[in-house]
Amino acid sequence: MGLNECRDFLSVAKQFKLGGLQTEQPHPLTVDLSRLATSDLESAVSTLEQVDVEALEKLGNYATKIADLGSEVSKTLTSGNRIYLCGCGATGRLSISLEVFCREGLIPDAHQEQVIGFMAGGDAALIKSIENFEDHPECGAQQLRELGFGKNDLLISTTEGGETPFVIGATEEAARISSKRPWFLYCNPETQLKEIVERSANILNNDRIRSLSLHVGPMALSGSTRMQASTVLMAAVGFALERGGNEKSISERICQLKAAWMKLDTSQLKNFTAAEANAYQSREEIIYLTDTLGVTVLTDTTERSPTFSLAPFENARTPSNLQAMCYMAVPSASKTQEAWHKILKRAPRCLEWDSIKELAGLEILEGFTIARTCQKIREQNSPSIKQIPFSIETTTGGFRWEFKELVWNVSLRELTVLEQNLILKMLLNIHSTLVMGILGRFESNLMIYVKPSNYKLIDRSIRYIQLLSKAQGYREPEYSVVAEKLFEINNSLGPDSAIVLKTLEKLDLT
């Protein structure tokens, strides 16, 4: 990133100035979150739980529209055609996760092969974010075509903000190909989105596309749409797949999910959070182990890297001096290929395009050491650093966490495979967010370690710098001035740097 790249960004920056969207605004309940993470962890957990309660409460208002989507899902599956689930980043991971849940019993066995989940960058992006890919609508269209999307298939697209170019490109392509109108789901008010983002207005005004706004308010951590936005989107699409057009059943399951979340005893969660943070502070590293909950655990551990600017999972095919703070492995798998089959319930789908196969091809995917040899290899690579196992596995009617001397059995007997994974997702989101809070990876509820790897995140970084300058009593610096300084220093910073704070320090705010 340099002066030329900055000019390129500023020439189109208007299209990516998203601070007015609900999903990008700071949540009023969590303005004190960074302090609570270090001084009152129990209150921090409770605060984040409450934000999730509010999101699930609002989700219940959309049961009728979710049932409309479910009716289309049922018709498509019954006629022998396919459902394609598309997303990018967090929504891409939820799309792949929902395909996995379908293969685990979310829908009848006869239809399991008819659901295909994909994300920007293919399956390799599930474990490591691929920079800039989401900025290209033509890539969304190409991935959809290569997966065999046909004239009677149905696409369900999810994008937290409603403005991701990749997802928009795939959705518009589906509208051209299929006789079935694709669905476009997002988490901002429709009117607001149309006013702020031109590309969003174009797709929302397209009568060949059905849109569904599931706006539930700001995220618990400002802009971190891996949290409430991806939770409600996963729930909505999941219930449509599972319950079809049965509005009463969908409404009941949303209420059941919210009730289970509210009565869940999370008193032990703070102990796991404090213990994991302490491990990192003691220069230990962690390997999450799971045979049965791979896609949900992998999603959370993967998303920590771009959210908090951590070193991503290291890859044997692309050697690096940086080793991730945490990793994930499937202990019952002797080889990486076997581990991927256990996680995905199918063979991986990777992109072998000349322009991206070095980042997204099968060879790269198989370079991640996620089999039982993971701990041994990491110990060999960094013999002075202890590798501590953190086990999360299903039990009869729930799941079990084990880390060092801590054990937590979570009972969820009344919930389905979808609902149990949603609960686990929310718990892991709270856990990993507060671990990062203890380590100082956000300030107030702003992601000061956000990695500006695409235009959306560059804009977010600039806005955070402007917000913090005002909070410190300085004048708000001009957008273009902040952008130039951000681009100027970005190349000199490692993955462990707070780009927002470093840029703020370099600005002349007097």
N, C-alpha and C positions, 0 to 999 in steps of 0.2 A: 504494500500500500504506500503510494507516494503522491506527489503533486498531480500527476496526470490522472491517477485513479480518483483522487479527490475531485478533480474537475468533472470527471465522468459521473461521479455520484451526485454532485451538486446540480448537474444538468438535468437530472431526473428526480431529485430529492423530493419535489412536491408530491410525487406519486407514492412516497414512502414515509411521509410525515403523518404518523399514526397516533400521536399523543392524545388526540381527541376521542379515540375509541375507548369504550368501557374496559375492554380487556387489557388496555395499556395503562390505565390510571391506577394510582395507589389506592389500596383498600383502607377505608377509615378505621376498621377494627385493628389493623396490624401496623399502624405507624410506629409503635413502640416495640416491634418484634425483635429487632437486633439486641435491645437491652434485655428483654425478657429471656432470650435464648441463653444469655450468660449469667443472669441473676435470679431468674424464677422460671425454671424449665417447665414446671408443672403448669403454670399459667400460660406459657408459650404454647404448649400442647393443646390446652383447653381452647385457646384463642383460635388456633388453626382448625380444630375440630368444629368450632362454631361456624367458621366460614364455609366449611363443607356442608354443615346442616342447612345453612341458608341456600346454598346452591341446589341441594337435593329438594328442598321445599319448593323452589322456583321451577325445578324440572317437572314437578307434578302438574304444573299449569299447562304443560305441553302434551299431555297424554292423548288428546284427540288428534293432534297433528302427527304424533308418533304412530298412532294407529293407522292413519292414512298411509304413511310410509310402509307400515307392516302389511297392509293389504296388497300393495304393489310387490313387496317381497314374496308373499305367499303365492300370488298369481305367477310370478316369474319362476319360482322353484317348482311349483306344481306342473307348469308347462314344460319342464325339462331344460329351461334356460338358466343362465348363470347370473350371480350377483357379484359385482366387482366393488370392492371397498378401497377407496383412495384417500391418501393423506400425505402430509409432509411433516417431518420432524415428529413431534409428539402425536399428531393425528395419524401420521403414517404408521407409527408403532402401534397405535390402538387399532388401526385397520388390519394389520398383520395379526395382532393379538386376537381380534374377533374371529378371524379365520381359524386360528388355533382352537379357540373355545368351541367353534362349530364342530371341529374334529374331535373334541372331547365330550360332545353330547349336548351342546346348546341347541342344535337342531336335529331332526331325525337322521339316522345313519344313511338313509337312501339319498339325502340331499347334500351330504357333507362335501363331496367333491365339486359341488356347484358354487361354492363361495370362495372367492379369490381376493385376498388382501394384498395390496402393494403400496409402496411408499416411494417418495422421491429418492432416487439413488439405488433402488432395489434392496434386497435383503442385507447387503453389506452395510447400508445406512442404519440398519436396526441396531448395530453394535458400535458404530462410529459415524458421527455426523459428517456429511460430505458438503464442504463449503460451496456456497453460491448456487447449488443445483436448483434450489427452490425458486430462484429468480427467473427461471426459464419456462414459460408456458409450453413451448414446443417440445420440451422434454417430457412433460406430462402427457401430451398427445401421443408421442412416440412410444412411451412405455405401455400405454393403454392398448395401442394397436398391436404391439409385439406380444402382449399377453393373450391375443386372440379374441378381443372384445367384438361381439357380433351384433347383427341387426335386431335381435330380439333379447339382448342382454340388458341388464339394469346396472347402472353405475350409481353408487352412493358415495359422494365426496364429503369429506370433513375438513374444515379449516378453522382453527380456533377464532382467528380474527375476521375471516371472510374475505381476505385480500391476497392470499398466497398465489403468485402467478402460476406455479406448477400445477396446483389443484384446479385453478381456473382453466388452464389449458387442457387438462384431461377432461374436465366437465364439458367444455365447449366441443371437444372432439367427440365425446359420447353422444351429444345432442345431434351431431351430424351423421353419426353412424347408425344409431339405434332407433327403432320405432317407439321405444319406451323413453319417456322423458327422464333424464337423470335427475337425481336429488342433490342439492347443494346445501349442506348444513354448516352453521357457523354460530358464534356466540356474541355478536354485537347487535344492537337494534338496527333494523333494516334502514330506517330513515337516516340515522346517523352515518351508517356505512355508505349509503348512496351519496351523501353530502361531502364526505371526506375523501373517498377513494374512487376515482373514475373507473378503473378496471372492475371494481366490485359493482358499481352502478350498472355497468354494461351487462354483467352476467345476471344480476338481479332483475333487470328489465327484459331479459331474454325469455320469451314465452315458450320456448322449447325446453326450458329448464325449470324444475320446481325447487324453490328455495324454502328453507326452514330455519328461522332465527331462534336459537335457544339461549338468549342472553340472560345471564345469571349474575351480572355485576362484575366488579374488578376481581383480579386474582389476589390470593392471600399474600403472595410475593409479587410485587408490581411487574406485570408483563409475563410472569411465569405461567404460561398457558398449559404447561405439563400438569398443572394442578387442577383447579376446578373446571376449566373449559374442557380439557380432554376427558375428565371424569364424566361430565354430563353428556358429552358427545358419544363416548363409549357406551354409556347406559342407554341412551336413546336408540342408537343403531342396534345394540345388543338386544334390547327388549323388542324392537321391531322384527328382528330375526327370530327370536324365541317365541313371541306371542302373536305374531301376525297382526291382523286388524282388530284384535280383541281389545277394545279400549278399556273395558272394565278390568281385565286381567293386567294390562299395562299399568293402570293407575294403582291397582293393589300392590303390584310388585315394587313400584317406586316408593309407595308408603312403607312397605315391608323393609326395603333397603334403608330408608331413612330411620325407621324405628330401630333396626338392628345396629345402625351406626350410633344412634343416640344412647342406647343402653349398653354398648360395648364397654367393658372395663379396660381402660387404657392406662391404668395406674403404673403398669410396668414399662410402658413405652419410654418414659423419660430416663429410666435406668439404662436401657439399650442405647439411647441417644448419647447420654453422657459417657458411656463406656466406649462407644465407637470414636467419639471425638477425642477422648483421652488416649486411645490407641494411636491416633494420628499424631497427637501432640508428643507422644513417646517414641515417635519415629517407627511405629509398627505399620504394617499394611494389612489389608483385609481381603480375604477371598470368600465371597458369598457362594454357598454350596446349595444346590437344589436339583433334585431329579424330577420333581413334579410341578414346579411353578416357574419354570425357566423363563417364559416370555415376559411375565410380569416383573420378576426380579431383575432380569436383564434390562428391561425398559428403564427402571428407576436408576440402576447403576450407570447405564449409558448416558442418561440425560443429565447427570451431575456434571459431566465434562463441559458441554457448551453453556450450561446455566451458570456455572461458577468458575469457568476458565481453568479447569483441572486438566492435567495430562490425560488424554484418552487411553483406552485399553491399548497396550502395546501389541505389536504384530510381528511375528517371526519373519515375515516376508519383507518388512520395511523396518529394519533395525533402527533403534533410537536409544539415546542415553537416558531418556525419561521413562520412568515406570509409573504406572497408574497407582494412585493411593489405594484403590480397591479394584477388584476384578470379579469375575463370576465363572464358576465351573460346574459341570454336570458330573458328579463323582462316580456314577455308574457307567459312564462312557469311557472306553479305553482309547478312542480316537476322536479327533475333532469332528470328522464327518458324522460319526455316530451321535455326538453331542448335539449337532445341529438338527438331526432328525428327531431327537428327543424333544428339543425346544419347539421346532416348527411343525412337527407331526407330518412332515413331507420333506422332499428334497429342496434345497435352497434354490431361489430364483435370483440370479445375479445379472448384472449388465456387462456384456462383453463388447460394448461400443469402443471403437478405437480411441475416442476422445476421453473415455472415463474408466476403462477396464483396469487401469493401474490403481484406481481407488475403489471400484465397485465390482470387480470381477470375482469369479468363484475362487481363483487362486488367492486373492487377498482375504476373502472371507475365511478360507481354511487356514490362514496364517494366525488366526486368533486362538490361543491355547486354552480352550474352554473345556477340555476333557480332564480326567483325573490326574494327569501329569502336570496340571497347572501349578500346584504348590511347589513341586520339586524344581520345575523350570524357573520359577520366580526366585526361589531360594538360591539357585545356581547363578542367576543373573545379578542378584543383590544379596550376597551371603551375610552381610552385616545387618540386614533388616528382617525381622521376624514376620512371617506370614501367618495371620491369625484367621482361622475358619469362622464363618458366621453362617449357620445352617437355617434354612427356612424350607419346611416340607409340609405337605398335606398330612392331615390325620383324619380319623373318622369324623366327618362333620366339621372340619375346620383346618387349622394349620398350627405349626409349632415353630417358634424361634429359639435358637440356642446360640449364645455368644459368650465365650469364656465361662464364668460360673453362672450366667443368667439363663433362665429357661422361662418361656412364656407360651402357654397353651391357649389358643384362641378358639372358642367354640362358636360355630356358625351353622348349626344343624338345620336350620329352617331355610337356608339360602341355597340358590342354584350355583352352578359353576361360574356363571357370569357374575353373580352378586358377590360370591366369595372373592373372586379376583378383583372386583371393584373395591371391596373393603381392604384387601391387601394393598392395592395400589394407593389408596388414600393414606393408610398407615405408613407405607414406605415414603410417600411424598412428604408427610409431616416429619418423619424420622430424618430423612436425608437433608431436608431444608434446615432443620434445627441443628443438625451436626455442622452444617456449613455456617450457621449463625454463630455457634460457639467458636468456630475457627475464624470468625470475622469476615466472612465472605459476602455479607450484605450489610447495608447501613440503613437504619429505619426499616423500610420494606422495599428498598431499591437494590437491584442486583449490580453492585459496583464492580463485580468481576465478570460482567457479561462479556462474551467474546464477540466482537463486531465482524462476524464472518459472512454476513450478507447485508443487503441494503436495509432491511427491516431492523436488524440489530445495530447497524451503524446509527440509524436514526434514534433508536432507543438509547444508545450510549450518549449521544449528543444531548438528548432531553434530560437524562439523569445528571449530566454535568451542569446544565442550566439550572435544574432544580436545586442541586446541592450548593451552587454558588449563591443563590438567593437565600437558602436556609442558613448560610454562613454570614449573611448580612452584606454580601457584595451585590453589585449590579448584575443583571443577567447578561452574559456575553452573547454576541450575535451568533446565530446558527452557523453561518459560513466560517466564522473565525474559529469556532470550536471544531468544526469539521476539519479544517486545515491542520489544526494542532493534533487532532486525533490521528489523522492519516500520517502526519509527520513522525509521531513517536511510536506508532503501532509496531513497526518492523523491529524496533529495538527491544521490545518486551517479550519475555517468555510466556509460556502458558500459565504460569503461576503469578501473573501480575494483575493488579487491579487497574485496568485500563481507564476506568472512569476517574479514579482518584489521581492517577499519574498524569492524566491530561489536565485535570483541574489544577494540579500543582504547577504546571508549565504555563498556564494562562496568566496574562497580566490583567488582574481584575480591579486594579486601583483606579 
